[in-house]
Amino acid sequence: MEQEKKLYRRAYQLSLFTIFYNIVEGILSMIMGYQDETLTLFGFGVDSFIEVMSGTGIAVMILRIRQNPDSPKNKFEINALKITGTAFYLLSAGLLAGIIINIINKHKPETTFWGIIISLISIIVMVWLMTVKKNTGKKLNSEPIISDSNCTKICVYMSIVLLVSSLIYEITGFAYADVFGAAGLIYFSITEGKEAFDKSTGKICAICLS
């Protein structure tokens, strides 16, 4: 019983770390993305703040299942998932508008250096989080916590998109690298939006099962 309490405490602490990390990452990404006129980095920052909303729902979920592992989602969790899903769809629409404007204006970023740095840090942190959350979930035999750890994969994928597009532009100066990066974020934002709405109705997303 004492070991179980420690594991739930760890899971909760990891959820809080995820929230605070995404706040810092979101602020830095949006500031640097705006200054360097990098659509992908700025969009990545907005995504981080959406992850804060999602992370808040996860924290509440952990507190709930710690009391009763078989209890259903409460109203706060369901509303948080719906708001998160809507925010991801709005981000996708905003990124699409940004892509169109950048193509019309033939806009190029000042630099994508900070996109490289932030994405590398994000990949390291998210892979670590995914591993620790999964191990904690397995020890607790908790499907919700394991599912949450698997869903962190999308954050890793988005970080890789940012890294690749930033590297291509920084090395080659390819004008549309930032546009392609933003398009990649749209794909994963739509995926996360659908995932959030599926969870709010009790469905389990495919990526969270693997």
N, C-alpha and C positions, 0 to 999 in steps of 0.2 A: 504493500500500500504506500509506504514511504517513497519507494522508488518510482511508483506511478505519479505521485505528487510532484516529484522532482522533474520527471519527464514532461508533464503538463506545464510546469513552470518554465522549463526550457523552451517549449513550443510557443508559449505566450511571449517570452522574452524575444524570441526570434521574430515573431510577428511585429513586435514593437520596433525592433531593429530595422526590419524591412520598411516600416512606415517612415522612420526618421532618416534612413538612408535615401529613400526616394525623394523626400523633401529637399535634402541637400543636393542630390543629383539633379532634381528638377530645376532648382534655382540656378545652379551653375550652368546647366545646359541651355536654359532659356536666355540667360544673360550673354553667354558666349555665342550662342546661335544668332542672337539679335545683333551683337556687335560685329560678328564676322559675316553676317548676312547668309547664314547657312540654314536652309530650310529643314534639312534632315536633323541637324542637331537641335534646332528649336522645337521641332515636332517631337523629338525624343524626350525633351524636357517636359513638354505638355503631357506626354504619356506617363512620365514618372509621377506627376501629380494625380493622374487618374489611378495609378497603382496605389497611391496613398489611400484613396477612397476604397479600393478593393481590399487593401491591407487592413483597414479599419474593420471591415466586415469579417475578415479572417480572425482578427483578434477577438471580436465578440463571439465568433463561432467556437473558438478554443475555450473560452470561458464557459460557454454553454455545454459543450460535450464533456468538459471536465466534471461538471455536475451530473450530467446524464448523457452518456455516449450515444444512446438511441433516440434522443429527443429530436424533434423536427426543427427546421429552420424557423427562427422567430421573425417577426415583422420587420425589425431593423435590418437583419441580414438580407431579407428578400428585397427590401427597398434599396439597400446599398448596392445589390447586384444589378437591379434595374437602372439605377442612376449611373453606375459604372458602365454598363452596356451602352446606354445612350451617349455618354461622354466619349466612348471609343468611336461610335459612329459619327459624332460631330467632329472629332479629331480627323477622321478619314476624309470628311467633306472639306474641312479646312485645308488639309494637306493637298487635296486634289485641286482646290482653287489656287493654292500657292504654286503648284506645279504649272498650271496653265498660265498664270501671270508671269512666272519666271521664263517660260518658253517664249511667250510673246515678247517680253522685254529683253530676251537673250541675256538674262542675269547670270552672273557667276559669283560664287562666294569670294570673300577677301582671302580667306584661308580656311582649311579644315583641320588644322593642327589640333585644336582642342577637341574636335570630334574623335580623333585618334586616341588621345589621352583618356577622355571620359569613357569611351567605349571599352578600352582595355581594362580599366578599373572595374567597370560594370560587369564585364564578362567574368573576371576573377571573383567578384563578390557574389554574383548570382549563381555561379556554379557551386561555390562554397555553401550558399544558402540552400540550394536545391539538395545537395548531398546531406547536410546536417538535418534539414527538415524531414527528408525521406527516412534517414536512420532513426530519428525520433519517432516518426509515425509508425515505423515497423516495430519498434520496441513496445509501443503502446497498442499495436495491432489496430490502429485507427485509420480507416479508409479516407476520411475527410482530410486528415493531415498529410497523408501520402499523396492524395489527389492534389492538394495545394502545392506540394513540392514538385510534382510533375508539371503543373501549370507554369512553374517558374521557367520552364524551358523556353516559353515564348519570349520572356524577357531576355534570355540569352540570345535567341535568334535575332531579336530586334537590335541588340548590341552589336551582333556580328554584321548586320546590315549597315549600321552606322560606321563600324570600323572599315569595312570593305569600301564603301562609297567614299569615305574620308581619305583613305589611303590612295585610292585610284586618282582622286582629284589632286591630292598633295604631290603625288609622284609624277603624274602625266599632265595635269591641268585640263583633263577632259571636261569639256563644258557641261555635259549633261550627267556627270557622276552624281551630283547632288540631287538632281531630279530623279534619277533611278533609285537612289537611296530613299527618298521620300515615298516613292511608289512602293518600295518594299515595306516601309512602315505602314502604308495604307493597308496592304494585304494582311499584315499581322494585327493591325488595329481592328479590322473587320472580324478577324478570327476571334480576337479577345472579346469583342462586343457580342458576338453570337454565343460564345462560351458563357458570358455573364448572364445573358437572358436564359440560356438553357439551364444553368444552375438555379436560377430564380424559380423555374417551373419544376425543379426536381430531376431534370435530365443530367446525365454525366457526359461531359465533352470527351471526344475521342482522344485528344492529346493528353488529357489528364489521366487516362487509363494506362498509358504506356510509360 
